[in-house]
Amino acid sequence: MSGNVVVYEVGQPEASVRRVHAAPAAPGTTKVPGPRTFCGKDTFAMETASWTPSGDPGSAWYPAQYADRVCAACEDVVGG
């Protein structure tokens, strides 16, 4: 997932992860998300994950503990 950043859509006030998205990295960076996720959501209010996906073919781009919260549209683009 080179050039992509994992971001979390969080619930308030408890800040729990509601949905896991992927966004292209901002120009000139590898760890800062661009302004929109692959599904078109604004990343401004999202938290950037500290987790980094493996470069191994077939590995998930998202943390396993949030597999049930992965955005289907982002998965279509990134997980292909």
C-alpha positions as CSV (number, residue, x, y, z in Angstrom):
1,M,0.0,0.0,0.0
2,S,2.8,2.4,-0.9
3,G,1.7,6.0,-0.9
4,N,-1.5,5.3,1.1
5,V,-2.3,6.2,4.7
6,V,-4.8,4.4,7.0
7,V,-7.1,6.8,8.8
8,Y,-9.9,6.2,11.4
9,E,-13.3,7.8,11.5
10,V,-13.9,8.1,15.2
11,G,-17.1,8.5,17.3
12,Q,-17.5,11.2,19.8
13,P,-17.2,11.7,22.8
14,E,-15.5,8.3,23.4
15,A,-13.2,8.5,20.4
16,S,-13.8,4.9,19.4
17,V,-13.0,3.8,15.9
18,R,-16.2,3.7,13.9
19,R,-14.8,3.1,10.4
20,V,-11.4,2.4,8.9
21,H,-10.5,4.3,5.6
22,A,-7.6,4.6,3.3
23,A,-6.4,7.9,1.8
24,P,-3.6,8.7,-0.6
25,A,-0.6,10.3,1.1
26,A,-0.2,14.0,0.8
27,P,2.3,15.1,-1.8
28,G,5.9,14.8,-0.5
29,T,4.9,12.7,2.5
30,T,4.4,9.0,3.3
31,K,2.5,9.3,6.7
32,V,0.2,12.3,6.2
33,P,-3.1,11.7,4.5
34,G,-4.3,13.8,1.7
35,P,-7.5,15.8,2.1
36,R,-9.9,12.9,1.0
37,T,-10.2,9.2,1.5
38,F,-10.6,6.9,-1.5
39,C,-14.3,6.9,-0.8
40,G,-14.4,10.7,-0.9
41,K,-14.7,11.5,2.8
42,D,-12.8,14.5,4.3
43,T,-9.8,13.4,6.4
44,F,-9.6,16.6,8.4
45,A,-11.5,15.2,11.4
46,M,-10.1,11.7,11.1
47,E,-7.2,10.2,13.1
48,T,-4.2,8.9,11.3
49,A,-3.4,5.3,12.3
50,S,0.1,4.6,13.7
51,W,-0.2,1.1,12.2
52,T,1.6,0.6,8.9
53,P,0.4,-2.0,6.4
54,S,2.8,-4.8,5.4
55,G,4.2,-4.8,1.9
56,D,3.6,-8.5,1.6
57,P,1.3,-9.5,-1.3
58,G,-2.1,-10.5,0.0
59,S,-1.7,-8.8,3.4
60,A,-4.5,-6.6,4.7
61,W,-4.0,-2.8,4.4
62,Y,-5.9,-2.3,7.7
63,P,-5.2,-3.5,11.3
64,A,-6.8,-6.9,11.9
65,Q,-8.7,-5.8,15.0
66,Y,-10.7,-3.4,12.9
67,A,-11.5,-5.9,10.1
68,D,-15.3,-5.5,10.8
69,R,-15.1,-1.7,10.4
70,V,-13.3,-1.4,7.1
71,C,-15.0,1.0,4.6
72,A,-16.2,-1.2,1.7
73,A,-15.5,1.6,-0.9
74,C,-11.9,2.1,0.3
75,E,-11.4,-1.7,0.3
76,D,-12.6,-1.9,-3.3
77,V,-9.9,0.6,-4.3
78,V,-7.0,-0.4,-2.0
79,G,-7.7,-4.1,-1.3
80,G,-8.6,-4.9,-4.9
